Amino acid sequence: MAVPRNDRLKIYLAGPEVFLPDPQVAARKKREICERHGFEGVFPIDSGVGQDRPSGLEAAMAIYQANVDLIRDCDLLIANMTPFRGPSMDVGTAFEMGLALALEKPVFGYSEDRREYRERVSGATNAEDGWRDENGLLVEDVGLGDNLMLVGAIRKAGWEVAESFETCVRQARAWYGR
């Protein structure tokens, strides 16, 4: 567990909201919820890097490093695990979850889509040897909402994938006992 540096713990707010037309609206709402519960919310674009939507490898690497630095500076992470551009969560958010776990920071997650993963896979059918997608590939069918490694990271810590961001913030508040 990360040892907090001060009384106000910082939460890295991981999720695909950075791709919204106006990501600051989502950031503002999440920060307000964090504040109500005594946390400071840190959004991926808070570094200012990439605000002008640059392109190219140099810009991509600057954004990558800025986000890694923000995660290192935070005490915990809350991941929006709602499906994004497919049946599973945003891959960048999944990477951020893994990084936070590797840094031994608590990771909480939520998904607004409560269906099991196999229900979200396009063309999934129940075959003799399990669920298969439209390409004949096996579909993970273990009763979870996303890949077992992602959900497992949340469950291993003793939490459930919550149904909302605010529920995650409450879980974090209860876990820190404040």
C-alpha positions in Angstrom: 0.0 0.0 0.0 1.2 3.5 -0.9 1.8 5.6 2.2 0.0 9.0 1.7 2.3 12.0 1.7 -0.4 14.3 3.2 -3.9 14.2 4.4 -5.4 14.7 0.9 -4.9 11.6 -1.1 -4.6 11.9 -4.9 -6.6 9.7 -7.2 -5.5 9.2 -10.8 -8.8 9.2 -12.8 -8.1 6.6 -15.6 -10.5 6.2 -18.4 -11.4 7.1 -22.0 -13.0 10.4 -21.1 -9.9 12.1 -22.5 -11.3 11.3 -26.0 -14.6 13.2 -25.4 -15.1 16.4 -27.4 -14.7 18.4 -24.1 -12.9 16.2 -21.6 -12.7 19.0 -19.1 -16.4 18.6 -18.4 -16.0 15.0 -17.3 -12.8 15.9 -15.4 -14.6 18.7 -13.5 -17.5 16.4 -12.5 -15.1 13.7 -11.3 -13.0 16.2 -9.4 -16.1 17.5 -7.6 -17.0 14.0 -6.5 -13.4 13.4 -5.3 -13.4 16.7 -3.3 -16.7 15.8 -1.6 -15.1 12.7 -0.3 -11.8 14.3 0.8 -9.6 13.3 -2.2 -7.9 15.3 -5.0 -8.8 14.0 -8.5 -6.0 14.0 -11.0 -7.1 13.7 -14.7 -4.7 12.4 -17.4 -4.7 15.8 -19.2 -3.8 17.7 -16.1 -0.2 17.8 -17.1 -1.1 20.0 -20.0 0.8 17.8 -22.4 -1.2 17.1 -25.5 -4.0 19.6 -24.9 -3.7 20.9 -28.5 -4.3 17.3 -29.8 -0.8 17.0 -31.4 0.1 14.1 -33.6 3.3 12.1 -34.2 5.6 9.9 -32.2 7.2 12.7 -30.2 3.9 14.0 -29.0 2.7 10.4 -28.2 5.8 9.8 -26.1 5.4 13.1 -24.3 1.8 12.2 -23.4 2.8 8.7 -22.3 5.5 10.0 -20.0 3.3 12.7 -18.6 0.6 10.1 -17.7 3.2 7.7 -16.2 4.5 10.6 -14.0 1.0 11.5 -12.9 0.3 7.9 -11.9 3.5 7.8 -9.9 2.5 10.9 -8.1 -0.9 9.7 -7.1 -1.8 7.5 -4.2 -4.4 5.3 -5.9 -6.2 4.9 -9.2 -9.9 4.6 -10.2 -10.4 3.1 -13.7 -13.4 3.5 -15.9 -13.8 -0.1 -17.1 -16.9 0.6 -19.2 -16.5 -0.9 -22.7 -14.9 1.5 -25.2 -14.7 0.9 -28.9 -15.6 -2.8 -28.5 -16.6 -5.3 -25.8 -13.8 -4.5 -23.4 -12.5 -1.5 -21.6 -10.1 1.1 -23.1 -6.6 -0.5 -23.5 -4.8 2.6 -22.3 -6.8 2.5 -19.1 -5.9 -1.2 -18.8 -2.2 -0.3 -19.1 -2.6 2.4 -16.4 -4.3 -0.1 -14.1 -1.3 -2.5 -14.6 1.2 0.3 -14.0 -0.5 1.4 -10.7 -0.6 -2.2 -9.5 3.1 -2.6 -10.3 3.7 0.5 -8.3 1.8 -1.1 -5.5 -1.0 1.5 -5.5 -4.6 0.5 -4.8 -6.7 0.2 -7.9 -10.5 0.5 -8.0 -12.7 0.1 -11.0 -16.2 0.7 -12.3 -18.3 -0.2 -15.3 -21.6 1.3 -16.4 -22.2 -1.8 -18.5 -23.1 -4.6 -16.1 -23.3 -7.4 -18.6 -20.9 -10.3 -18.6 -18.1 -10.1 -21.1 -19.4 -12.9 -23.3 -22.7 -11.1 -23.7 -20.9 -8.1 -25.2 -18.8 -10.0 -27.7 -20.3 -9.6 -31.2 -21.6 -12.8 -32.6 -20.8 -15.0 -29.6 -22.5 -18.3 -29.7 -22.5 -21.3 -27.3 -20.4 -24.0 -29.0 -19.8 -27.5 -27.8 -16.5 -26.5 -26.1 -17.6 -23.1 -24.8 -18.5 -19.7 -26.2 -17.0 -18.7 -29.5 -16.9 -15.4 -31.3 -17.8 -14.9 -35.0 -14.2 -15.9 -35.9 -14.4 -19.1 -34.0 -12.1 -17.9 -31.2 -12.9 -18.9 -27.6 -14.6 -16.2 -25.6 -13.7 -15.9 -21.9 -16.8 -17.1 -20.0 -16.0 -16.9 -16.3 -19.0 -14.7 -15.3 -17.0 -11.5 -15.2 -17.6 -8.1 -16.9 -14.2 -8.0 -18.6 -11.0 -9.9 -19.0 -10.3 -11.9 -15.9 -6.9 -10.3 -15.4 -8.5 -6.8 -15.2 -11.4 -7.8 -13.0 -9.1 -10.1 -11.0 -6.9 -7.1 -10.1 -9.9 -5.4 -8.5 -11.3 -8.5 -6.8 -7.9 -9.7 -5.5 -7.8 -6.5 -3.4 -11.2 -7.3 -1.9 -13.4 -5.0 -4.0 -16.0 -5.5 -6.7 -16.1 -3.7 -10.0 -18.5 -1.0 -9.0 -21.4 0.4 -11.0 -20.4 4.0 -10.8 -17.4 6.3 -10.3 -18.9 7.7 -7.1 -19.2 4.1 -5.7 -15.5 3.6 -6.3 -14.7 6.9 -4.5 -16.8 5.7 -1.5 -15.0 2.3 -1.6 -11.6 4.1 -1.5 -12.8 6.3 1.4 -13.9 3.3 3.3 -10.7 1.4 2.6 -8.6 4.3 3.8 -10.8 4.5 6.9 -11.5 8.2 6.6 
